[in-house]
Amino acid sequence: MVSLSPSLQSRLATPLQIGDFAVQSRVLQSPLSGVTDMVFRRLVRRYAPDSMMYTEMVNATGLHYVRELPKIMELDEQERPISIQLFDCRPDFLAEAAVMAVEEGADTIDINMGCPVNKITKNGGGSSLLRDPETAEAIVRAVVAAVPVPVTVKTRIGWTDKEINILDFAQRMEAAGAKMITVHGRTRSQGYNGNAKWEWITKVKEILQIPVIANGDIFSVEAAVQCLEQTGADGVMCSRGTLGYPFLVGEIDYFLKTGQLRTPPTAIERLACAREHLLALFEYKGDRGVRQARKHMTWYAKGFTGAAQLRGELCLIDTVTQGVVLIDRAMDVLQQERDIA
Ligand SMILES: Cc1cc2nc3c(=O)[nH]c(=O)nc-3n(C[C@H](O)[C@H](O)[C@H](O)COP(=O)(O)O)c2cc1C
């Protein structure tokens, strides 16, 4: 049974201060490409009204040449606090993109220095900046000079196990003007494999003045508490644990604020959420939204009788109606099982 120690509770009782921007929650929803669009963020926000959220990462070079705001940069009037995440390796393009992001309403600008995907790293962006700290510094300085809002960095602990340079890198980011750093405790070569090495986050926290957010393997309230205790971090950021489970950030936030565990959603409630997610994606993006919804739907369909078959069917849906019919049928079956029990 997880418990909240008085020392942890009091350490986290104050707002998370990102430069002059205060956030009333120590739990953040990470940027997830192909996932954290406005529809998903609305669901997360329902259960975690105070938490910082991030858009999917936005390509600054793309913005420079196209000059038209991509849909992934769209923000809801009400959604606060919100950060727009940018990626690139050109300080001037990133500064320009940051100005557009602030016009769009971003409370902070986050620079992606952790993405491991080849397409991004071969162009000098994402985690390849760990190998080019001078450019990373120049990026932070340029963006800080361009916008009035706090600039933050999200990165990994190094390129490979033999090149773990997060301590020097994080200090450089702070000196360049970053107001918060999120550290995913894996190297680039690890991808998403193996465990996140939280011990490196502990070391980063010991040497920085700005807030340090721990990221990697926060799949539960227990993991969040353990990570916060172990690392001394100023907050935790949830990522894969929120796929098909937009309740997680709110559950952790609630626990850190009250010491109480929120009752987890039943399978029927999770399916009701999946249904709402599907309909909202269709409304927001049309048929493209339905295609994107397939993966979300399969993430929701877990942990109940018939889930495997439902997943197989949901990943083939072509229309919103097909999806709704499948979900309604599964919910009926679960309801009948509940009535019998
Ligand atoms: C599908 C997917 C998309 C991601 N997209 C982004 C992104 O756009 N920007 C970013 O900084 N990190 C991105 N990440 C990395 C996560 O934010 C996070 O750092 C990583 O998943 C580690 O946390 P976890 O172990 O809790 O999943 C992505 C990860 C996944 C699985």
The ligand as an ORCA input file, in Angstrom:
! r2SCAN-3c Opt
* xyz 0 1
  C       4.359      7.313    -28.922
  C       5.377      8.220    -28.281
  C       5.514      9.521    -28.731
  C       6.437     10.384    -28.149
  N       6.522     11.676    -28.584
  C       7.342     12.563    -27.939
  C       7.374     13.937    -28.313
  O       6.680     14.400    -29.234
  N       8.204     14.750    -27.604
  C       8.995     14.294    -26.577
  O       9.728     15.070    -25.956
  N       8.966     13.001    -26.209
  C       8.156     12.141    -26.849
  N       8.103     10.835    -26.443
  C       8.875     10.412    -25.250
  C       8.040     10.508    -23.975
  O       7.578     11.823    -23.755
  C       8.822     10.050    -22.740
  O       9.960     10.827    -22.597
  C       9.205      8.577    -22.823
  O       8.126      7.789    -23.297
  C       9.670      8.038    -21.451
  O       8.663      7.991    -20.501
  P       7.865      6.617    -20.156
  O       8.895      5.582    -19.808
  O       6.992      7.003    -18.984
  O       7.082      6.265    -21.365
  C       7.246      9.937    -27.064
  C       7.099      8.613    -26.612
  C       6.187      7.756    -27.204
  C       6.055      6.348    -26.694
*
